[in-house]
Amino acid sequence: MDISQRFAKMTHFEALILLALTALLWSSGGLLIKCTTWHPLAIAGARSGIAALVIRAAFYKSTLTWSRDQLAGAVAYAGVVTLFVVSTKLTTAANAILLQYTGPIWIALLGAWLLKEKATISDWLTIATVLGGMVLFFFDKMSAGGLWGNIAAIACGFCMALMTMFLRRQKEGSPFGSVFLGNILTFFIGLPFMLTYSPGPGSLKIILVLGVFQIGLAYVLYAMAIKHVKALEASIITVLEALLNPLWVFLLLGEKPGQWALLGGAIILTAITGRYAWPALRAGNS
């Protein structure tokens, strides 16, 4: 029995917990990527190659369907993990992660067409609150440069929304395939750069951590959870990544977030907890 069969009957609340753990693992990406000196596409390709092995091991009994949704999800996934590394290298980590999380807006706009899931008034209010909290981060972290990095981050957010929706469309099947194939695609995208550029000191150890934990284990959890939640829920809850990212920078590098960033983080956490985690907890205890 592989991991997808073991957790096939998880509750909605358990799926939300897995999404929160996913965000925790994802949140280490900005810091670790900043600590490497390798070419960004080489980083993306190497970590995805390692992650593909982790994901294949976790879902060793699952088969690929090669469906249109699976392939589309794979392309969107490759866009997410590649553009995130590029944007993190070209602009500040805060800008990269915050602009990536424009995803809920794209899901709200496209979800009714691709998923037949219409956003509720509560969802729209939560999105507005989360985005308002994110804007406050820019008061402390916004820089004049990094235009192309910011553009890459916005494109990453669009790809993340598409990935979430195409994984959700496979809720009756095995969405692991999109993640696995997406990592394979990213590996081949990065392969020429891996062969051309040499990694800096300590980079290979960091790449191993990125591949095994930051996207390998994280997307195993994500692929299991996405079958039991709405795409908009998944996109909004994983916004916790944007809150945790500056926390790791503070704890490990001593960079203290500004007052605006702390206020924005508090708003994001309150919005997510109030809209999804707290109602789910109450339902689970009733």
N, C-alpha and C positions, 0 to 999 in steps of 0.2 A: 504493500500500500504506500503510494507516494504522498507527499504533503498535501496535495490538492484534495485527495480522497479523505484524508484524516480530518480536514477542517471543512468539509463540504457542508455541514449543517450548523455552522456557527450562527449565533444570534446577531441581530443588527448592532447591538451595543458592543459585542466582541469585535465586529468588523470595524467599528469606530476606534476601538482601542488599537487595533492593528494599524490603522491609518495614522494614529498619533505616533506610534513607534516608528512607522515609515518616515514621518516628518523628522523625528529625532535623528535617525540615521542619515537622511538627506542633508540635514543641517550642518554636518561636518564637511561637506564638499567645498564650500568657499574657502575655508581656512586651509584645508589640505592642498587644494589646487594652487593657492597663493604661495605655498611653501615649496613648490616645485619650480624648476627652471626649464623644463622640457617644453617643446613646442606644444601649443594647446591642442592641435589635432592629434599629435602623438599621445598626449595624455588621455584624450577621449578614446582613442582606439585601443590603447593598452588596458585601461581599466575596464572597458566593455568586453575585451577578450577574456579577461579573468572573470567578470561577472557572468558571462555566458556559460562558463563551466559550472559556476555555483547554481545558476538557475536550472540548467539541464540536470544537475544532480538532485535538486529538490523536486523536480517534476519528471523523474526518470521514466515513469509509466505513462505519462501523457504523450499524446501524438499530435503532430502538426496537421492542421486541416487545409492549409494553403488557401483559405477562403479570402474573399475580397476584403472583409473587415480585418482579418488577421494581418494581411499584407499591408493594408493602409495603416493599421495600428503600429506595425513595425517601422514603417517609414517615418511616421510621426514621432515615435520613440527615439529613433536615431537623430531626428532633428532636435529633440529636447536635450539629450545628453551631450550632443556635439556643440550646440549653440550655448549651452550653459557654461561649458569650459571656455569657449571663445570669449563670451561676454565677461566672465570672471577675470580673464587675463587682460582684457582691453579696458574695462572700466572698474569702478570700485565693487567690492563684493556686495555691499549693500544695494547699489543700483542694480546689479545683476539679478539678485534674488527678488527684489521688490518688483521690478519690471516683469520678471517671469510670471509673477502672480496676478497679472491681468487676465489669467486663464478663466476665472469665473465669469467674467464679462462675455468672453467668446462662447462659453458653454450656455449661458443664459440666452444669447442671441441665436445660437445654432442648435441648441438642444431640442427644441420643439420639432425641428426638421429632421435631425439625425436620430433622435431617441424617442420622440413623442413624449418627452418629459418637459412640461411647461414649468417655468419658475413661478413660485408663489410670491405673494406680496411680502411675506416674511423673508423669503430668499433674497428678494431685491433689496430689502432694508438691510439685511445682513451684509450683502455685497457692498452697498453704499457705506456702511459703517467700517467694514474691513478696508476698503480703499481709502476712506478718510484717515484711518489709522496709519496706513502706509505712506500717505502724503506727508505726515508729520516726520517720518524718517528722513525724508529728503531735506528737511530744514537743517539737519545736522550733517548729512552725508553727501548731499548733492554737489557735484563738481562740474566745472565748466567744460572739461575735456571728455574724452571717451565717447564721442558721438556714435562711432560704429559699434562700440561695445553696448551702448544703450539700445541701438537698433537691433543688435543680435539678441539682447535680452527680451525685447518685445516680441520678436519672432519666436523665441523660445516659449514664451507664454502662449502664443497661438498654437504652436505644436503640442504643448502640454494639454491644452484644451481638446485638440483633436485626438490625442492619444487616449485621454480619459474617456471620451465618448466612444471611440472604436473598441476600447477594452470593455466598456459597459455593454455595447451591442453584442458582445460574446459572452454575456452572463450565463447563458444556458450551455455554453461550451467550455473551452479551456483558454482563457485569455493569456496564459503564460506564453503561448506561441509568439505573440506579437513582441513581447519583451525579449524573448530568446533570439528571435530573428533580427530584432532591432539592434541588439548588441553585436550580433555577427556582422550586420551591415556596417555598424559604426567601426568595428575592428578593421574591416577592409578599407573604409574611408581613411582611417588613420594610419594604415600600414605603410604607405610611402613616406610619411613624415617620421614614423618610428625608425625606418631604415636610414633616413637621411640625417636626422639630428640625434645627438647623444644626450642621454639624460644626465642631469647634474647630480652632485653628491647627495645621497639619501633619497633620490627621487623614486627609485624602484621600490623601496619599502613603502613609501607613501602611496604609490600606484597600487600596490598589493592591498593595502587597507581600503583604498577607494573602490577597488574592484570587488573585494569580498564582502565588505560591509556597507559602504556608502551607497552602492547601487545594486550589488548582487543580492544580499539578504533583504535590503529595503524593497526591491521590486518583487521578491518572493512574497513578502507580506502584502504588498500592494495588489498583486495579482489575485491573491486569495480574498482580500477585503472588497475589491471593486465589484465582485459578483453579488454582494449583499447590501450595497448602498447605492443611492442615486449618484450620477456623475457630478452634479453640482455639490452634493454633500462632500464627496471625495476631494473635489478641487478646493473647497473652502476650508475643510479641516486641515489639509496638508499645508495651508498657509502658516501653520505653526512653525514651519521651517524658517520662515522669514523672521519670526520672533526669536527663535533659538540661535540662529546664525550669529548675530552680534553678541549673544551671551557667551558663546565659546571663544570669540575673539577677546572678550573682556577677561575671562577666566584664564586663558592660556597665553595671551599676549599683553594683558594689562591695559587694553584699550577700553576705557570707560565710555559707554554710550551716553550721548547727550540727553538733556531733559526731554527734548521733543521726541527722541527715539524711545525713551522709556514710556512716555505718555502714549505714543502710537502703539507700542507693544501691549500695553495694558488694555487699550481699546480693542485691539485684534483678539486678544485672549478672551476678553469679556464677551465679545460678539459671538465667537465660535462656541464658547461654553454655553452661553444663553440660548443659542439657536439649536444646537445639536446634542452636545454631550449631556447637558442637564435633563432635557426631555427624555433622552434615551435611557438615562440612569433611572428616572422616575418610572418609566414604563417597565424596565427590567425588575424593579422592586415591587411593582403592583401585583 
